[in-house]
Amino acid sequence: MLRTKLSFVLLLSAFALSGCNSNPSKQDIGTVSGSVVGGVVGAVITGGSTWGTVAGAAAGGLVGNKIGKDLEKR
């Protein structure tokens, strides 16, 4: 079950990145990367719980967005 969820998250992130017509900003890359990593970590910590995966992806997306935004300013 966990392998299926992880595959789904990776597939969705691949589709999200492939939909970009122009080069994505560092903030965009940070948001997507943070969501993927957060979703995986959330799933592992909670033993594959859907809520844990979603919460981890949301938290990771926020953190990744902020980091990417800071990198854009440099």
Backbone as CSV, one residue per row, in Angstrom:
resi,resn,N_x,N_y,N_z,CA_x,CA_y,CA_z,C_x,C_y,C_z
1,MET,0.821,-1.191,0.000,0.000,0.000,0.000,0.867,1.258,0.000
2,LEU,1.915,1.260,0.807,2.804,2.415,0.881,3.513,2.637,-0.452
3,ARG,3.914,1.565,-1.090,4.587,1.680,-2.383,3.649,2.300,-3.424
4,THR,2.368,1.945,-3.380,1.391,2.502,-4.307,1.224,4.000,-4.079
5,LYS,1.148,4.410,-2.819,0.990,5.833,-2.508,2.206,6.631,-2.938
6,LEU,3.388,6.095,-2.683,4.608,6.792,-3.076,4.712,6.913,-4.594
7,SER,4.329,5.863,-5.298,4.347,5.903,-6.756,3.373,6.949,-7.274
8,PHE,2.215,7.035,-6.632,1.209,8.015,-7.030,1.721,9.440,-6.814
9,VAL,2.348,9.689,-5.679,2.895,11.021,-5.391,3.979,11.382,-6.411
10,LEU,4.858,10.460,-6.715,5.913,10.728,-7.687,5.352,10.961,-9.083
11,LEU,4.325,10.217,-9.446,3.699,10.387,-10.754,3.032,11.752,-10.857
12,LEU,2.319,12.157,-9.811,1.680,13.466,-9.825,2.692,14.596,-9.905
13,SER,3.774,14.471,-9.193,4.793,15.525,-9.246,5.444,15.579,-10.625
14,ALA,5.612,14.446,-11.266,6.170,14.439,-12.621,5.229,15.134,-13.596
15,PHE,3.927,14.877,-13.460,2.954,15.552,-14.312,2.928,17.051,-14.038
16,ALA,3.037,17.433,-12.778,3.014,18.854,-12.429,4.213,19.578,-13.037
17,LEU,5.373,18.961,-12.980,6.568,19.592,-13.538,6.560,19.598,-15.059
18,SER,5.951,18.601,-15.671,5.937,18.546,-17.129,4.961,19.551,-17.722
19,GLY,4.060,20.084,-16.923,3.081,21.048,-17.419,3.613,22.457,-17.516
20,CYS,4.827,22.689,-17.111,5.405,24.035,-17.139,5.839,24.377,-18.565
21,ASN,5.343,25.511,-19.080,5.733,25.942,-20.424,7.066,26.664,-20.418
22,SER,7.364,27.303,-19.328,8.634,28.015,-19.231,9.447,27.387,-18.105
23,ASN,10.633,27.913,-17.929,11.458,27.407,-16.840,10.811,27.737,-15.507
24,PRO,10.648,26.755,-14.631,10.035,27.035,-13.339,10.969,27.856,-12.456
25,SER,10.383,28.676,-11.617,11.185,29.481,-10.697,11.689,28.598,-9.563
26,LYS,12.630,29.128,-8.814,13.139,28.387,-7.664,12.046,28.175,-6.632
27,GLN,11.127,29.116,-6.552,10.009,28.985,-5.616,9.098,27.833,-6.040
28,ASP,8.826,27.706,-7.339,8.007,26.603,-7.847,8.677,25.253,-7.602
29,ILE,9.961,25.197,-7.878,10.710,23.952,-7.674,10.723,23.581,-6.193
30,GLY,10.911,24.573,-5.340,10.910,24.325,-3.901,9.575,23.814,-3.407
31,THR,8.483,24.370,-3.943,7.146,23.947,-3.528,6.883,22.495,-3.910
32,VAL,7.187,22.149,-5.149,6.943,20.775,-5.614,7.858,19.791,-4.903
33,SER,9.125,20.141,-4.794,10.071,19.246,-4.120,9.701,19.051,-2.655
34,GLY,9.338,20.143,-1.997,8.928,20.052,-0.596,7.685,19.203,-0.413
35,SER,6.746,19.325,-1.343,5.530,18.515,-1.261,5.823,17.030,-1.403
36,VAL,6.680,16.705,-2.342,7.028,15.292,-2.557,7.752,14.723,-1.339
37,VAL,8.764,15.442,-0.884,9.529,14.954,0.270,8.640,14.903,1.519
38,GLY,7.840,15.936,1.727,6.938,15.956,2.881,5.918,14.838,2.839
39,GLY,5.390,14.544,1.666,4.433,13.445,1.534,5.048,12.099,1.847
40,VAL,6.253,11.897,1.364,6.955,10.636,1.641,7.260,10.511,3.131
41,VAL,7.779,11.580,3.723,8.104,11.543,5.152,6.843,11.345,5.984
42,GLY,5.774,12.048,5.626,4.513,11.897,6.353,3.960,10.481,6.267
43,ALA,4.095,9.873,5.099,3.618,8.498,4.930,4.448,7.523,5.743
44,VAL,5.748,7.723,5.766,6.633,6.813,6.503,6.412,6.947,8.011
45,ILE,6.316,8.176,8.482,6.149,8.398,9.923,4.835,7.819,10.432
46,THR,3.759,7.984,9.664,2.452,7.531,10.133,2.116,6.114,9.669
47,GLY,3.047,5.432,9.063,2.798,4.058,8.646,1.888,3.950,7.432
48,GLY,1.902,4.940,6.560,1.102,4.883,5.339,-0.263,5.512,5.464
49,SER,-0.503,6.249,6.530,-1.788,6.907,6.722,-2.011,7.974,5.648
50,THR,-3.217,8.014,5.109,-3.545,9.019,4.100,-3.426,10.421,4.673
51,TRP,-3.939,10.611,5.871,-3.880,11.928,6.507,-2.436,12.348,6.755
52,GLY,-1.611,11.420,7.148,-0.200,11.727,7.363,0.500,12.126,6.074
53,THR,0.153,11.451,4.992,0.735,11.768,3.695,0.315,13.157,3.234
54,VAL,-0.968,13.444,3.352,-1.493,14.747,2.932,-0.923,15.868,3.793
55,ALA,-0.899,15.656,5.107,-0.362,16.676,6.007,1.130,16.902,5.744
56,GLY,1.864,15.838,5.527,3.285,15.967,5.221,3.521,16.699,3.910
57,ALA,2.705,16.411,2.906,2.846,17.091,1.616,2.522,18.576,1.742
58,ALA,1.491,18.895,2.514,1.132,20.302,2.712,2.231,21.053,3.463
59,ALA,2.712,20.467,4.531,3.766,21.116,5.315,5.053,21.231,4.495
60,GLY,5.395,20.193,3.773,6.588,20.224,2.937,6.483,21.253,1.826
61,GLY,5.299,21.388,1.261,5.082,22.390,0.218,5.263,23.802,0.738
62,LEU,4.748,24.055,1.945,4.915,25.383,2.539,6.381,25.697,2.831
63,VAL,7.059,24.737,3.414,8.477,24.942,3.736,9.292,25.109,2.451
64,GLY,9.043,24.270,1.475,9.761,24.361,0.205,9.501,25.671,-0.513
65,ASN,8.277,26.167,-0.415,7.924,27.440,-1.015,8.716,28.581,-0.393
66,LYS,8.801,28.579,0.922,9.534,29.633,1.629,11.028,29.574,1.313
67,ILE,11.585,28.373,1.271,13.006,28.235,0.949,13.267,28.704,-0.481
68,GLY,12.399,28.295,-1.418,12.561,28.729,-2.801,12.430,30.233,-2.969
69,LYS,11.519,30.815,-2.201,11.332,32.275,-2.240,12.586,32.990,-1.755
70,ASP,13.192,32.480,-0.682,14.427,33.065,-0.182,15.568,32.919,-1.188
71,LEU,15.633,31.797,-1.890,16.665,31.592,-2.897,16.476,32.530,-4.088
72,GLU,15.216,32.848,-4.411,14.939,33.774,-5.522,15.473,35.160,-5.207
73,LYS,15.443,35.562,-3.957,15.886,36.901,-3.570,17.390,37.085,-3.710
74,ARG,18.140,35.997,-3.685,19.599,36.083,-3.764,20.090,36.396,-5.132
